[in-house]
Amino acid sequence: QVQLVESGGGLVQAGGSLRLSCVASGNIFRINRMGWYRQAPGKQRELVAIITNGDSTNYADSVKGRFTISRDNAKNTVYLEMQSLRPEDTAVYYCYCNAQKTGWDDRYLDYWGQGTQVTVSS
């Protein structure tokens, strides 16, 4: 299996910064996309940022210019640097990857972390 473990969430005041990290482990042969989604109470899960294995990135309009996604392929790790945080950024942030496992199954499948809470106070 493939496991994703997030870290770095917490409580921060508006205007502050946080850095989320996510490590993928397990029977990984190759990772394609990695990224972050978030879900606020009463709302659907939404894309925050995605990065491909070629380092192409895509951001939600609401976080452009404030958040930066990066990855370390050698460590199977993806990061989300969040600056100028706003109360509306409050949500559970989920790590995501699209990966191929070792072995006979050559499909690329989606995997999710358990989520880390980010709370921004006004």
C-alpha positions in Angstrom: 0.0 0.0 0.0 0.9 3.7 -0.2 0.6 5.9 2.9 0.6 9.7 3.1 1.4 11.4 6.4 0.9 15.1 6.7 2.5 17.4 9.3 2.7 21.1 10.0 -0.9 22.2 10.6 -1.9 24.3 13.6 -3.4 27.6 14.8 -2.1 30.9 13.4 -3.2 34.5 13.4 -4.4 36.2 10.2 -1.4 37.3 8.2 0.8 34.6 9.5 2.5 31.6 7.8 2.6 27.9 8.1 4.4 25.1 6.2 2.8 21.8 5.6 4.7 18.7 4.7 3.6 15.3 3.4 5.7 12.2 3.1 4.6 9.3 0.9 5.8 5.8 1.8 5.1 2.2 1.0 5.2 0.2 -2.1 5.9 3.1 -4.4 7.4 2.7 -7.8 6.7 6.1 -9.3 4.8 9.2 -8.2 3.1 11.4 -10.8 1.2 14.3 -9.3 1.3 15.4 -5.7 -0.7 18.1 -4.1 -3.0 19.5 -1.5 -6.7 19.8 -1.1 -8.7 21.3 1.7 -12.2 21.0 3.2 -13.8 23.6 5.4 -16.8 22.7 7.6 -19.9 22.4 5.5 -18.1 22.7 2.2 -16.8 20.4 -0.4 -13.2 19.4 -0.7 -11.4 21.7 -3.1 -8.0 21.8 -4.8 -5.4 24.0 -3.3 -2.3 23.2 -5.3 -0.9 20.5 -7.5 2.6 19.8 -8.7 3.6 17.3 -11.3 6.8 15.2 -11.4 8.1 17.8 -14.0 7.5 20.5 -11.4 4.5 22.1 -13.3 2.2 23.7 -10.8 -1.4 24.7 -10.6 -3.1 26.7 -7.9 -6.6 27.6 -6.8 -7.3 31.3 -7.6 -7.9 32.0 -3.9 -4.3 31.1 -2.9 -2.3 32.3 -5.9 0.5 34.6 -4.8 0.2 33.5 -1.2 0.8 29.7 -1.3 3.8 27.9 -2.8 3.9 24.1 -3.5 7.1 22.2 -3.9 8.3 18.7 -3.8 11.4 16.6 -3.1 11.3 13.6 -5.3 14.2 11.9 -3.6 12.2 12.0 -0.3 8.7 11.4 -1.9 7.7 14.6 -0.1 5.5 17.5 -1.0 5.4 20.9 0.8 2.9 23.7 1.0 4.3 27.1 2.1 1.3 29.2 3.2 1.8 33.0 3.7 -0.6 35.8 4.4 -3.1 33.4 5.8 -6.7 34.5 6.1 -9.5 33.2 8.2 -11.1 31.7 5.1 -8.1 29.4 4.7 -9.3 27.5 7.8 -9.8 23.9 6.8 -8.5 20.4 7.0 -5.8 20.1 4.5 -5.3 16.8 2.8 -2.2 15.5 1.0 -2.8 13.8 -2.3 -0.6 11.8 -4.7 -1.1 9.9 -7.9 1.3 7.0 -7.8 2.2 3.6 -9.3 3.0 0.8 -6.9 5.7 -1.8 -7.3 4.7 -5.2 -8.6 2.5 -6.4 -11.4 -0.2 -3.6 -11.0 1.0 -0.8 -13.3 -2.0 1.5 -12.8 -1.6 5.0 -11.4 -4.0 5.4 -8.5 -5.0 8.3 -6.2 -4.0 8.2 -2.5 -4.9 10.5 0.3 -3.6 11.4 3.7 -5.6 11.6 6.9 -5.6 15.4 6.9 -4.1 18.1 9.1 -6.1 21.0 10.6 -5.2 24.6 9.7 -7.0 27.3 11.7 -6.5 31.0 11.0 -7.8 33.3 13.7 -8.9 36.9 12.9 
